[in-house]
Amino acid sequence: MSNCYINGIASISAQPTTDPDTFLDEVIHHKESIFRSHDPNYKEFIKPAAMRRMSKSVKMGVTTATMALNNSGIEMPDAIITGTGMGCKQDSEKFLENILHNDEQFLTPTLFIQSTHNTVGGQVALGLGCKAYNVTYVQGAASFEVSIKDAQLMLSESPEKNILVGGIDEVAKNSTLLHKLDGQIKEDDIDVIKLLDSKTSGTVTSEGAIFMVLGAEKTDKTLAKIIDVETRSSATPNEIKTDIEKFVARQGLSIQDIDAVILGNNGDVEHDHYYKSLQSSIFSNTEQLCYKHLTGDYPVASSFGFWLGTRIFDTNKVPSVLKVNDISAKGYNTILLYNQYLGKNHSIALLQRC
Amino acid sequence: MSKGIAITGMGIISSIGNTVEENFNALKSVSHGISRIEMLETRHKDEIMVGEIKKSNQDLIEQLGLEPSHCFSRTAMIGAIAAKEALQNADVSDVNDYRTGFISGTSVGGMDTTERHYLGYPETPKYRRFIEAQHAGFTTQSISDYLGINGYVSTISTACSSAANAIMLGARMIRAGQLDRVIVGGTDALSKFTINGFGTLMILSDEECTPFDDNRKGLNLGEAAAYLVLESDEVVEKSSKKILGRVTGWANANDAYHQTASSSNGEGAYLAMKEALKVANISAEDIDYVNAHGTATPNNDLSEGVAMTRIFGEDNMPVFSSTKAFTGHTLAAAGSVEAVYSLLSLRDDLIFPNLNFKTQMKEFSLVPQTELISKGMNTILSNSFGFGGNCSTLIFTK
């Protein structure tokens, strides 16, 4: 397996995360269980004529892809790999509702054309004129991580490549609301910043996009090294504990070598025990960080952990809003990420300072 | 030539049969599966022709033995049927005796259930267990849970090239030693969403489709699921298994021309075929037969035809056909459906015909194979292209 470096990264989320000179210095306290992203000025990245037809996913995706490429110094990637849990949900929903409300009549093609899951990957390729490998993964909460796994595999096949990897998910008015009906989202609005102390089931949701440029060569832009990523479709909390121990051991490390662990706790009392059982056992002496009380949970929300890791390495500090225990690491060189959703689509990743 | 990755099992359900052998018999007896819609409720029932699996959802539930409280979409059910056959065919009794992964392609996933219940969710709590089927990964998860696979599972959604990309990823993961065994392919059920979507693009034919014909009117949508079992040479040797064929070449390129239309010079398709030949370490002359994407839309067949002439030369074109007139265009499943057909071609030295072709296209002299013929073959190239400019090519070898 060849090395896998993050040589550029950009994030749009429900917090101000596009300014490289700040690191969660100010956070927005969302008050609803479904909330939107904090948007940059898209006009700086997308021509107005093109923007009119773009859904939120495409806007966020194209913008973060452009920003990540800019900060890596790479103009043309050798592959584009995107992950999304729900794809272009807004356009899919509108097309579906038109079908159902108008008895399959009076439909126009634009919404359908933009409804496919690979729309963002296709639009980024089209914008760059990039004819290289292009794939979209749709694997729930592990969509971003299986995308990285493909990139990592590709770098071992062709170490000279620069690979653009992204994760995108958007809120759509009615389909997102349906997740209140099946209990995925908390019924009542809450003070999201207090999400992790919630005593109810379900979570809160939002939207965002993160793109990274990955390469096998360390450059002067390198932000972090992805040591490895592993995904698993389903597992019990005990199996996850063993998986993490094996995963860390496989890298020639022990749990004591982990300076901080970034966990995907989302305030769902039915499923947060996956994290809590780690917090009270193998990571009881490790600095623990959480972020979904800032960003909400959505299929590619775990990508935020990768962004956090690179920012922590870069600034050498951890914003106190992320901390959930009293332990502070002496320095930040090795960070482990773990995430799951409804007990499915588990992912473990290890980042290292370069 | 590259040795490639061993294929040890295959399974399929399509409008021409519920098993591999039923599909083979239909292809061999030149009996297509294009008809009017009978299973799906849509106002376009009598306007278009499709490749529909003539089993109701209740039939599928019974065949799989699902609990009444199940939350399988039709896409997941046909997927589970085909994947199960593939595992049986590969003689796998315990999926977890080796590191086994599952990679499935789908375009709309559980849209068939979403569109059936969407308006009813607020009033009808018993339907709400299907809400999760909105995300395509849920379809894959339903199938992997049914098969008992809980390790590496992923879903690829690159429109009509999804299953081809799933096969490609599986082959790469086996080659790199990341998995010992992987079930790869795709599944898509007919839905109002796709029927109306392709309808608005005006590329659905009201007759049986005619791939590569100058007067082609568009595609017939189809539904199907098909999977292959890929295994490492080590596993194959240990169990002295019969190998059905090998995946020796693969590539994925992007046309970067338009969100839905293919470029007039077939650039993406050309790049995919060229790179796949390189991965297989063979030259264009080594290809004995091409199973073309050939959807019978004016745009695809022209673009693909041009790309093929760029690869092979107009005068050196290998025998080629599109089998879409048997099954309809099964979207995300097309790549694995045609992988199964390619393996059957290699097994029995038969080339399945391109039905309904009458008139050569004006733009070039390409004429597909229109009769069932017997031909000794070693190497088959299969194309799958999709929205978003996604073009993929696979090469299968005896």
Contacts between the chains, C-beta under 8 A, distances in Angstrom:
chain1	res1	chain2	res2	distance
A	80	B	254	7.5
A	85	B	135	5.4
A	85	B	137	6.7
A	86	B	134	6.8
A	86	B	135	5.2
A	87	B	136	7.4
A	87	B	157	7.1
A	92	B	193	7.9
A	95	B	193	7.1
A	95	B	196	7.8
A	95	B	197	6.9
A	96	B	111	7.9
A	96	B	114	7.1
A	96	B	115	6.1
A	96	B	118	6.4
A	96	B	193	6.2
A	97	B	118	7.9
A	99	B	115	7.0
A	99	B	192	5.6
A	99	B	193	6.7
A	99	B	196	5.3
A	100	B	115	6.8
A	100	B	118	6.2
A	100	B	119	5.7
A	103	B	43	6.1
A	104	B	42	6.4
A	104	B	43	4.9
A	104	B	44	6.5
A	104	B	192	6.3
A	104	B	196	5.4
A	105	B	43	7.5
A	107	B	196	5.6
A	107	B	199	7.3
A	107	B	200	4.9
A	108	B	200	6.0
A	109	B	197	7.5
A	109	B	200	3.9
A	109	B	201	5.0
A	112	B	196	7.5
A	112	B	197	3.6
A	112	B	198	7.9
A	112	B	200	5.7
A	112	B	201	7.1
A	113	B	201	7.5
A	113	B	259	5.5
A	113	B	260	5.2
A	113	B	387	7.3
A	114	B	259	7.3
A	115	B	197	7.2
A	116	B	107	6.8
A	116	B	157	7.3
A	116	B	159	5.3
A	116	B	387	5.1
A	116	B	388	6.2
A	117	B	107	7.7
A	117	B	136	6.6
A	117	B	157	3.8
A	117	B	158	7.9
A	118	B	157	6.1
A	118	B	158	4.9
A	118	B	159	6.0
A	118	B	386	7.5
A	118	B	387	6.9
A	118	B	388	3.9
A	118	B	390	6.3
A	119	B	259	7.0
A	119	B	388	6.5
A	121	B	158	7.7
A	121	B	388	6.1
A	122	B	254	7.5
A	122	B	259	5.6
A	122	B	387	7.0
A	122	B	388	3.0
A	122	B	389	5.5
A	122	B	390	7.3
A	123	B	259	7.1
A	125	B	254	4.6
A	125	B	256	4.9
A	125	B	388	7.7
A	125	B	389	6.0
A	126	B	256	5.5
A	126	B	257	7.6
A	126	B	258	7.5
A	126	B	259	6.9
A	126	B	389	6.9
A	128	B	256	7.6
A	129	B	256	5.3
A	130	B	254	6.4
A	130	B	256	5.9
A	131	B	253	5.6
A	131	B	254	5.1
A	131	B	255	7.1
A	131	B	256	5.0
A	131	B	267	6.6
A	131	B	268	6.5
A	131	B	271	5.9
A	132	B	253	6.8
A	132	B	254	6.5
A	133	B	252	4.8
A	133	B	253	7.0
A	133	B	254	7.6
A	134	B	158	7.3
A	134	B	252	6.6
A	134	B	253	7.7
A	134	B	254	4.2
A	134	B	388	7.2
A	134	B	389	7.0
A	134	B	390	5.9
A	135	B	156	6.2
A	135	B	158	5.9
A	135	B	165	5.6
A	135	B	169	7.7
A	135	B	252	6.5
A	135	B	390	7.8
A	136	B	156	6.9
A	136	B	157	5.3
A	136	B	158	5.5
A	136	B	388	7.6
A	137	B	154	5.8
A	137	B	155	6.5
A	137	B	156	6.1
A	137	B	157	7.5
A	138	B	106	7.8
A	138	B	109	7.4
A	138	B	135	6.9
A	138	B	136	4.3
A	138	B	137	5.2
A	138	B	155	4.7
A	138	B	156	7.4
A	138	B	157	4.5
A	139	B	137	4.5
A	139	B	140	7.1
A	139	B	153	7.0
A	139	B	154	4.8
A	139	B	155	5.0
A	140	B	135	6.0
A	140	B	137	4.0
A	140	B	138	7.0
A	140	B	141	7.1
A	142	B	137	7.9
A	142	B	154	7.4
A	143	B	137	7.0
A	146	B	154	4.3
A	150	B	169	6.6
A	153	B	172	5.9
A	153	B	173	6.7
A	153	B	176	5.7
A	153	B	178	7.0
A	156	B	176	6.3
A	157	B	172	7.1
A	157	B	176	7.6
A	175	B	134	6.0
A	178	B	121	5.7
A	178	B	131	5.0
A	178	B	134	7.2
A	179	B	131	6.9
A	181	B	121	5.6
A	181	B	122	6.7
A	181	B	128	5.4
A	181	B	131	6.4
A	182	B	128	4.7
A	182	B	129	7.2
A	182	B	131	4.1
A	182	B	132	6.7
A	184	B	131	7.8
A	184	B	132	7.7
A	231	B	152	6.2
A	231	B	153	7.7
A	231	B	154	7.4
A	232	B	150	6.7
A	232	B	151	5.8
A	232	B	152	7.3
A	233	B	102	7.8
A	233	B	141	6.5
A	233	B	144	5.5
A	233	B	145	7.9
A	233	B	149	6.9
A	233	B	150	4.9
A	233	B	151	6.6
A	233	B	152	7.5
A	233	B	153	3.8
A	234	B	141	7.9
A	234	B	145	7.1
A	234	B	150	4.6
A	235	B	150	6.6
A	299	B	135	7.0
A	299	B	137	7.9
A	344	B	141	6.3
A	345	B	137	7.2
A	345	B	141	7.8
